[in-house]
Amino acid sequence: PYDYELTTEEFFGGYRYTFPTADRDTIWRPFVALGASVIRAHIDTPTFPPFNDDASALAGYAQLGMTWDVGERLRLGLTGRSLFGTNDLDIGTPTGESSADVDYESVAFTVGYLL
């Protein structure tokens, strides 16, 4: 049994749509976002000789959320995000090649300040 270390980096871009509300004075602002991500994975193993490999994959993401205006410039938010389609991430291992799936779901609390 080896102690593998897998790290990932993500670069993404997309479109965010904030839904208009009937009341212009409302403090709640729901939104949805869609886009694409590039995931880069790096694996390190403590085998002898030491082994490492890199791989990249293109994936999609979807995001839903809500922001709340708590002041003239301050906003708090809650966001749910899902990354999907990374099952073509092929990484080499000391015993051959392996396919990795690094899809994920996350929930984040955000704080924003308007300049």
ROKOLGU-713477 format. One line per 5 residues: number of its first residue (from 1); their letters; for each residue y, z, x of C-alpha. Coordinates in pm, 1 decimal, always signed. Each point is the difference from the previous one (the first is absolute). Layout:
<sites>
NUM> a> Y Z X | ...
</sites>
This chain:
<sites>
1> pydye> +0.0 +0.0 +0.0 | +338.9 -104.6 +132.0 | +340.8 +145.4 -79.8 | +193.2 -312.2 -104.2 | +376.5 -2.7 -46.2
6> lttee> +140.0 -262.2 -237.8 | +377.1 -34.0 -39.1 | +186.7 -239.2 -228.7 | +352.5 -136.8 -20.9 | +149.2 -173.2 -301.0
11> ffggy> +292.8 -239.8 -34.9 | +90.2 -104.1 -353.7 | +256.8 -181.6 -208.0 | +31.6 -84.1 -364.5 | +206.5 -1.6 -315.3
16> rytfp> +107.4 +307.4 -199.1 | +117.4 -23.6 -359.5 | +183.3 +292.3 -162.0 | -25.6 -15.9 -379.7 | +328.6 +1.9 -189.2
21> tadrd> +43.5 +286.0 -243.6 | +163.8 -16.4 -341.9 | +226.5 +291.7 +87.7 | +214.9 -75.5 +306.8 | +53.5 +374.2 +54.4
26> tiwrp> -370.3 +77.5 +33.6 | -107.9 +178.7 +317.6 | -357.5 -141.3 -3.6 | -64.9 -334.9 +169.5 | -359.2 -138.9 -21.5
31> fvalg> -103.4 -274.4 +242.7 | -290.2 -220.4 +107.8 | -53.3 -176.2 +333.6 | -242.9 -263.4 +132.1 | -37.9 -136.6 +347.9
36> asvir> -204.7 -76.5 +307.6 | -101.2 +217.5 +295.4 | -136.4 -70.7 +344.5 | -238.2 +273.8 +113.6 | -77.0 +41.2 +369.9
41> ahidt> -290.8 +224.0 +95.9 | -92.6 +129.6 +344.7 | -329.1 +169.7 +88.5 | -74.5 +216.2 +305.1 | -340.3 +140.0 +93.3
46> ptfpp> -96.9 +248.1 +270.7 | -308.3 -198.5 +101.2 | -70.2 -94.4 +358.4 | +155.2 -234.0 +77.3 | +286.4 +83.5 -242.8
51> fndda> +39.3 -253.2 -279.2 | +298.7 -104.9 -209.6 | +86.3 -286.4 -233.0 | +280.7 -117.1 -228.9 | -8.6 -189.3 -329.2
56> salag> +252.5 -107.9 -264.1 | -23.8 -92.5 -368.2 | +232.0 -118.9 -274.1 | +0.0 +211.6 -317.9 | +190.9 +39.0 -323.9
61> yaqlg> +164.9 +307.1 -149.8 | +123.6 +115.5 -337.8 | +235.1 +288.1 -60.5 | +120.4 +187.9 -309.3 | +260.9 +267.2 -2.3
66> mtwdv> +294.1 +180.7 -150.7 | +324.0 +123.2 +150.8 | +220.2 +272.6 -139.8 | +375.0 +12.7 +66.5 | +70.8 +367.1 +73.8
71> gerlr> +357.0 -62.2 +110.6 | +248.4 -278.8 +56.4 | -169.5 -98.2 +328.5 | -330.8 +191.0 +6.6 | -326.2 -132.0 -147.8
76> lgltg> -346.9 +154.5 -15.1 | -304.7 -212.6 -64.6 | -373.0 -10.8 -55.0 | -197.3 -307.6 +107.4 | -362.7 -108.4 -29.9
81> rslfg> -120.2 -275.6 +234.1 | -326.1 -191.7 +38.1 | -91.1 -223.2 +294.5 | -286.1 -243.4 -62.6 | -183.8 -290.1 +162.5
86> tndld> -61.4 +128.5 +353.2 | -378.5 -48.7 -2.9 | +26.7 -286.9 +251.6 | +103.5 +229.5 +286.7 | -265.6 -72.3 +266.2
91> igtpt> -6.6 +248.1 +288.7 | -232.7 -2.8 +297.6 | -206.4 +309.3 +76.5 | -220.5 +87.1 +299.8 | -304.5 -120.2 -197.8
96> gessa> +149.9 -319.2 -148.9 | +259.7 -93.3 -259.3 | +80.7 +196.8 -313.3 | +206.4 -82.3 -307.0 | +248.9 +266.9 -104.6
101> dvdye> +170.0 +57.9 -333.5 | +325.1 +196.5 +36.5 | +121.9 -31.9 -361.0 | +175.4 +312.6 -124.5 | +191.0 +162.0 -283.2
106> svaft> +290.2 +238.5 +56.2 | +251.1 +209.0 -190.7 | +335.2 +79.6 +159.5 | +298.9 +215.5 -84.7 | +323.5 -164.1 +119.3
111> vgyll> +356.9 +108.6 +63.1 | +274.5 -260.3 +10.5 | +369.0 +15.2 +78.4 | +237.0 -283.4 -93.8 | +264.1 -75.9 +261.7
</sites>
